[in-house]
């Protein structure tokens, strides 16, 4: 008797569950979702709000602009979504978090799934971050209206790496950041367009020469656009 493997499970805690699956319900991620290769649950934080109006926020301690998501409300939402023995990492989408990297994405994709908490307002009460072991994750040095768009980015990056989502896993192995470099340029037909030709080396059929050209181009682009990646490679070697 065989049992089907447990799918990669994503739980999103949000004030706007109607934003999910959104674009994740289309294309590769949508096909994988329909096949049961991964599972998505969007849960409304407001279900654990306080009082008749299901209040989820309050004014900042010490004063200041905006509102802060309450620790008791968010903790109740987390506890209802994930018992203490749930092995999935608990991620808070936050501009002050550690930058999301391809390496972190790959590690998450190889695990059982994740819990993504989407903040709103001015932020989240610091006590619930510590008490529930939330790992703050940032998708870039800018501020969004809430964590939902960041969660969509995170989930898309993870789901595309799940087995069977992409047609050829080599597509994922040769992408930007996988080897510490940006990806080399791509070309396809027509062979010449508006006076611009495909580099001749790509038309010659010499796979060794093509590999060397692609490597050189990846290194050139990375040095031009992301010298920080070149510096990081040097520290690791």
C-alpha positions, 0 to 999 in steps of 0.5 A: 500500500502506498500513500501520496506524498504530503504536498508543500503547504502554505498558510497566509495570515492576512486581513485580505484573504481575497487577494489569494491565490491571485496570480498564484492561481495562474500559469505554472503555480496555478497548474501545480495548485490544481494538481495538488502539488502544493496547498494554499490556505489564506486565513483572515486575521480579523476572525480573531479581532476584539469586540463587536467590530473585530478590531485588530489594531490600536494606537502606538505605545508612546505616540506616533502616527498610524496604528499597530497590529495587536499582539493578542489578535495576531497570536490567536490567528497564528495559534489557530493556523499552526499548532506548536508542533507545526514544523513550517517556518513562520515568516513575517513579511517586513521591510526591516527583515533579512533580504530574501535570497535564492538560497533561502527560497530553495531551502524553503521549497525543499521543506514542508511549506511555510506560514506567511504573516502579512502585516498592515498599518504601521507595523506589528507589536514586537512582542508577538514577533518574539513570542511566536518566533516570527522570522522577518523577511524582506523582498527589497528596500522599499515599503508596500501597503501591506505584506500581501504582495510580498507574500505572493512574491515569496510563494511564487519563488518557492512554488516554481522550484517544487518538483514537477512545476517547471518543465525542465529543472535545468531551467531553475539551475541556470537562472540568476543567483543560482551560481552567485551570478546573474543569468546570461543573455538569451536569444531566439529566432529571427536570426537577425532583427532590426540590424541586430544579430544573434551572437555567432557563437550561439549558432555554431553548435559548439557546446563547449564554446557556448558554455564558455560564452554564457559563463563570460557573459554572466560574469560581465553582467554581474560585474556591471550590475551587481558588483556586490555579488562578485564581492560575495563570491570572493569572500566565499572562495 
